[in-house]
Amino acid sequence: VQLQASGGGLVQAGGSLRLSCAASGSNFRYYAMNWYRQAPGKQRELVALISSSGVTDYEDSVKGRFTISRDNGAKMVSLQMNSLRPEDTAVYYCNTRRGGQDIWGQGTLVTVSS
């Protein structure tokens, strides 16, 4: 499985961005998908997850602002980010786990200016 993230960029505070992650390989629909982020000087943190059945969960600071979704037919997972804040600035990574092993996309940079 390979993951390819896209959609990052520079946006003003209060703006929106949509991140996408395309997966290769088979059985995409059977696995949970996650979005992580890593801000400068900080540890990577889980931002949002979506289970194989579509159940979602979010880190507290993004609840009500970010929405994770998946398209199993297209083997895509997306993260809609609204009401962005400067503290959302980070490299965002899509992630899944197969056979106990983490698989990471290459990361896409989101910069939110104040």
C-alpha positions in Angstrom: 0.0 0.0 0.0 1.2 3.5 -0.8 -0.4 6.8 0.2 -0.2 10.1 -1.7 -1.4 13.2 0.1 -2.2 16.5 -1.5 -4.1 19.7 -1.0 -1.9 21.7 1.4 -1.0 25.3 1.0 -1.1 28.8 2.5 -4.4 30.2 3.8 -5.4 33.0 6.0 -6.9 32.4 9.4 -10.6 31.6 9.1 -10.1 30.1 5.7 -10.6 26.5 4.5 -8.5 23.8 2.8 -9.3 20.3 1.7 -6.6 17.6 2.0 -6.9 14.4 0.0 -5.0 11.1 0.2 -5.0 8.5 -2.5 -4.3 4.9 -1.7 -2.9 2.3 -4.0 -3.3 -1.4 -3.5 -6.3 -3.6 -2.5 -8.7 -3.9 0.4 -8.8 -0.1 1.1 -12.4 -0.4 2.3 -11.5 -2.8 5.1 -9.0 -0.5 7.0 -9.3 2.6 9.1 -7.6 5.7 7.8 -6.1 8.5 9.8 -4.8 12.0 9.4 -1.9 13.1 11.6 -0.1 16.4 11.8 3.3 17.5 13.0 3.9 21.2 13.9 7.5 22.5 14.1 9.1 21.4 17.3 6.2 19.2 18.3 5.4 15.6 18.2 3.2 14.1 15.5 -0.4 14.0 16.7 -3.6 12.2 15.5 -6.0 14.7 14.1 -8.9 12.6 12.8 -9.7 9.0 12.0 -12.3 7.1 10.1 -13.0 3.5 10.6 -13.7 1.0 7.8 -17.4 1.4 8.6 -17.3 5.2 8.5 -17.2 6.0 12.2 -15.2 9.1 12.8 -13.3 10.7 15.7 -11.4 13.9 16.1 -8.7 15.5 18.3 -10.5 18.0 20.6 -9.1 21.2 19.1 -10.4 20.4 15.6 -13.9 19.1 16.5 -16.5 21.1 14.7 -14.0 22.5 12.3 -12.5 19.5 10.5 -14.4 16.6 8.7 -12.8 13.4 7.6 -14.5 11.3 4.9 -13.6 8.4 2.7 -14.6 7.2 -0.8 -13.9 3.5 -0.9 -14.6 3.2 -4.6 -11.9 5.8 -5.4 -9.7 4.7 -2.5 -9.5 8.2 -1.2 -9.7 9.8 2.2 -10.2 13.5 2.6 -9.9 16.0 5.4 -12.0 19.2 5.0 -10.6 21.9 7.3 -12.7 25.0 8.0 -12.1 27.9 10.3 -8.4 27.4 10.2 -6.2 28.8 12.9 -2.5 29.7 13.0 -2.1 26.8 15.4 -3.3 24.4 12.7 0.0 25.1 10.8 1.7 21.7 10.4 2.7 19.0 8.0 -0.3 16.8 7.6 0.1 13.0 7.0 -2.3 10.4 6.0 -1.8 7.0 7.6 -3.1 3.5 7.8 -2.0 0.4 9.5 -1.6 -3.0 7.9 -0.4 -6.1 9.7 0.6 -4.0 12.7 2.8 -1.7 10.6 2.2 2.0 10.1 2.1 3.2 6.5 2.6 6.9 5.9 2.0 9.3 3.0 4.7 11.9 2.2 3.0 14.8 4.1 1.5 18.0 2.9 2.3 21.4 4.4 -0.6 23.5 5.7 0.4 27.1 6.7 -2.2 29.3 8.3 -1.3 33.0 8.5 -2.8 35.3 11.1 
